[in-house]
Amino acid sequence: IGTRPNIDLLKLAGVQCSRGVLVNEYLQTSDPHIFAIGEIAEFHEKLYGITAAAEQQADSLAKYMSGDWSSIYSGSVIMNILKFEDLDICSIGDIFVPANDVTYEEVVFTDLSLRYYKKCIVRHDRLIGAILIGDKSEFAEFRMMIEDRIELSEKRTELLRSQTGKQEVIGRLVCSCNHVGAGNLQEAINAGCADFNELCNETGAGLGCGSCKPEVMDIFKERQKKGKNATEFTTYTY
Ligand SMILES: Cc1cc2nc3c(=O)[nH]c(=O)nc-3n(C[C@H](O)[C@H](O)[C@H](O)COP(=O)(O)OP(=O)(O)OC[C@H]3O[C@@H](n4cnc5c(N)ncnc54)[C@H](O)[C@@H]3O)c2cc1C
C-alpha cells in the first residue's frame, strides 16, 4: 500500500537507499553532490508522501543552495485530508497515543447529532495532533499550532469547544481541502492580505494538498494588477 519511489538508478550508482533515498538535514544523499526531495527522499526513516512536505523540502533546499548554510530541514507534519462532497475528514500530526505514556493527553469532543467529532492530542502543553470529522474549519489553525509548536496555555480550553462553523464558500471553489472560494480570497485581499503566504494562512487556501496554490497565486497576482492599492502589496515567497 502506498507509493514506491523509483530508486533503482540511485542504488546502481551506489547511493545509500532504504525505502527511499536517504537524506540528511540538508536533503543531501550519501553522495554529497546529489540532493533529493519529495516522494523519493527518506528522512529519519520517514517517506512523507504529501505535497506539503515536498514543498517544505524544496524551500529548505533552495535556501541552502543559494547560500543560506543555516537552512536545515527538520521534518514535516503528516496531514491527510479526505475530500468527499458531504463529509469533512482530516488528520494532522501525531494521532496515536502510546500506551501507558502519561505525557500524552487526548481531548475529545463528539456530537453525534451534528455528525461531529474532534480529537486533539496534547503533549507538554502543545498540540501535537488532531482528527477533525464533520467540520475541518480548524485545520489551518491546528496545522499552524502543530508546525510552530505553539504553547497552548489558556487556548487549551478552546480546544474543547464545539465546531466553529464552516466558512461559506464565496464564488468558484478554489481550495477543496479547506473550502475556500475565489470570492473568499478576494475578500481577504480587500481586507488587507498583502502577501501570498499571508493570504493562504488567513483563508486556509493551499494549506492542504497544495494543488490549488497556482490558482491562488493567479488570483493574488490578478488582484495586484487590478487593485487600486497595488503599491501596498509586498513581496512574497512561493
Ligand atoms: C493517487 C495519488 C493521490 C495523491 N493525493 C495527494 C493528496 O491529496 N495530497 C497530497 O499532499 N499528496 C498526494 N499525493 C502525493 C503527491 O502526489 C506526492 O507527494 C508528490 O507528487 C511528490 O512530488 P515529487 O515531485 O516528489 O514526485 P512525483 O510527483 O511522483 O514526480 C516524480 C517524477 O519523476 C519521474 N521519474 C521517475 N523515475 C524517473 C527516472 N528514472 N528518470 C526520470 N524521471 C523519472 C516520474 O515520472 C515523475 O514525473 C498523491 C499521490 C498519489 C499517487
The ligand as a Tripos MOL2 file, in Angstrom:
@<TRIPOS>MOLECULE
LIG
   53    58     1     0     0
SMALL
NO_CHARGES

@<TRIPOS>ATOM
      1 C1         -3.0980    8.7040   -6.3420 C.3       1 LIG1
      2 C2         -2.3280    9.7200   -5.5350 C.ar      1 LIG1
      3 C3         -3.0360   10.6960   -4.8470 C.ar      1 LIG1
      4 C4         -2.3500   11.6520   -4.0990 C.ar      1 LIG1
      5 N1         -3.0560   12.6040   -3.4140 N.ar      1 LIG1
      6 C5         -2.4180   13.5070   -2.6570 C.ar      1 LIG1
      7 C6         -3.1400   14.4900   -1.9330 C.ar      1 LIG1
      8 O1         -4.3660   14.5840   -1.9730 O.2       1 LIG1
      9 N2         -2.4430   15.3660   -1.1610 N.ar      1 LIG1
     10 C7         -1.0760   15.3220   -1.0930 C.ar      1 LIG1
     11 O2         -0.4830   16.1550   -0.3940 O.2       1 LIG1
     12 N3         -0.3640   14.4010   -1.7740 N.ar      1 LIG1
     13 C8         -0.9920   13.4880   -2.5530 C.ar      1 LIG1
     14 N4         -0.2740   12.5450   -3.2430 N.ar      1 LIG1
     15 C9          1.1880   12.5490   -3.1250 C.3       1 LIG1
     16 C10         1.8020   13.5940   -4.0420 C.3       1 LIG1
     17 O3          1.3660   13.3610   -5.3660 O.3       1 LIG1
     18 C11         3.3310   13.4490   -3.9670 C.3       1 LIG1
     19 O4          3.7520   13.6540   -2.6350 O.3       1 LIG1
     20 C12         4.0210   14.4750   -4.8520 C.3       1 LIG1
     21 O5          3.6080   14.3240   -6.1870 O.3       1 LIG1
     22 C13         5.5200   14.2640   -4.7670 C.3       1 LIG1
     23 O6          6.1610   15.0730   -5.7450 O.3       1 LIG1
     24 P1          7.5240   14.5920   -6.3620 P.3       1 LIG1
     25 O7          7.9230   15.6390   -7.3430 O.co2     1 LIG1
     26 O8          8.4680   14.2170   -5.2820 O.co2     1 LIG1
     27 O9          7.2020   13.2120   -7.1140 O.3       1 LIG1
     28 P2          6.2910   12.9550   -8.3980 P.3       1 LIG1
     29 O10         5.1850   13.9420   -8.4930 O.co2     1 LIG1
     30 O11         5.9560   11.4990   -8.3530 O.co2     1 LIG1
     31 O12         7.2770   13.2580   -9.6190 O.3       1 LIG1
     32 C14         8.3750   12.3890   -9.9030 C.3       1 LIG1
     33 C15         8.6280   12.4540  -11.4000 C.3       1 LIG1
     34 O13         9.8580   11.7740  -11.7080 O.3       1 LIG1
     35 C16         9.6510   10.9540  -12.8410 C.3       1 LIG1
     36 N5         10.6300    9.8460  -12.7850 N.ar      1 LIG1
     37 C17        10.6010    8.7290  -12.0240 C.ar      1 LIG1
     38 N6         11.7000    7.9700  -12.2630 N.ar      1 LIG1
     39 C18        12.4460    8.6490  -13.1670 C.ar      1 LIG1
     40 C19        13.6950    8.3870  -13.8140 C.ar      1 LIG1
     41 N7         14.4010    7.2740  -13.5560 N.pl3     1 LIG1
     42 N8         14.1460    9.2900  -14.6840 N.ar      1 LIG1
     43 C20        13.4590   10.4150  -14.9540 C.ar      1 LIG1
     44 N9         12.2700   10.7220  -14.3620 N.ar      1 LIG1
     45 C21        11.7830    9.8340  -13.5040 C.ar      1 LIG1
     46 C22         8.2070   10.5000  -12.7240 C.3       1 LIG1
     47 O14         7.7180   10.0890  -13.9890 O.3       1 LIG1
     48 C23         7.5300   11.7590  -12.2120 C.3       1 LIG1
     49 O15         7.1480   12.6230  -13.2430 O.3       1 LIG1
     50 C24        -0.9300   11.6030   -4.0210 C.ar      1 LIG1
     51 C25        -0.2320   10.6100   -4.7230 C.ar      1 LIG1
     52 C26        -0.9140    9.6790   -5.4760 C.ar      1 LIG1
     53 C27        -0.1290    8.6160   -6.2240 C.3       1 LIG1
@<TRIPOS>BOND
     1     1     2 1
     2     2     3 ar
     3     2    52 ar
     4     3     4 ar
     5     4     5 ar
     6     4    50 ar
     7     5     6 ar
     8     6     7 ar
     9     6    13 1
    10     7     8 2
    11     7     9 ar
    12     9    10 ar
    13    10    11 2
    14    10    12 ar
    15    12    13 ar
    16    13    14 ar
    17    14    15 1
    18    14    50 ar
    19    15    16 1
    20    16    17 1
    21    16    18 1
    22    18    19 1
    23    18    20 1
    24    20    21 1
    25    20    22 1
    26    22    23 1
    27    23    24 1
    28    24    25 2
    29    24    26 1
    30    24    27 1
    31    27    28 1
    32    28    29 2
    33    28    30 1
    34    28    31 1
    35    31    32 1
    36    32    33 1
    37    33    34 1
    38    33    48 1
    39    34    35 1
    40    35    36 1
    41    35    46 1
    42    36    37 ar
    43    36    45 ar
    44    37    38 ar
    45    38    39 ar
    46    39    40 ar
    47    39    45 ar
    48    40    41 1
    49    40    42 ar
    50    42    43 ar
    51    43    44 ar
    52    44    45 ar
    53    46    47 1
    54    46    48 1
    55    48    49 1
    56    50    51 ar
    57    51    52 ar
    58    52    53 1
@<TRIPOS>SUBSTRUCTURE
     1 LIG1         1 GROUP 0 **** ****
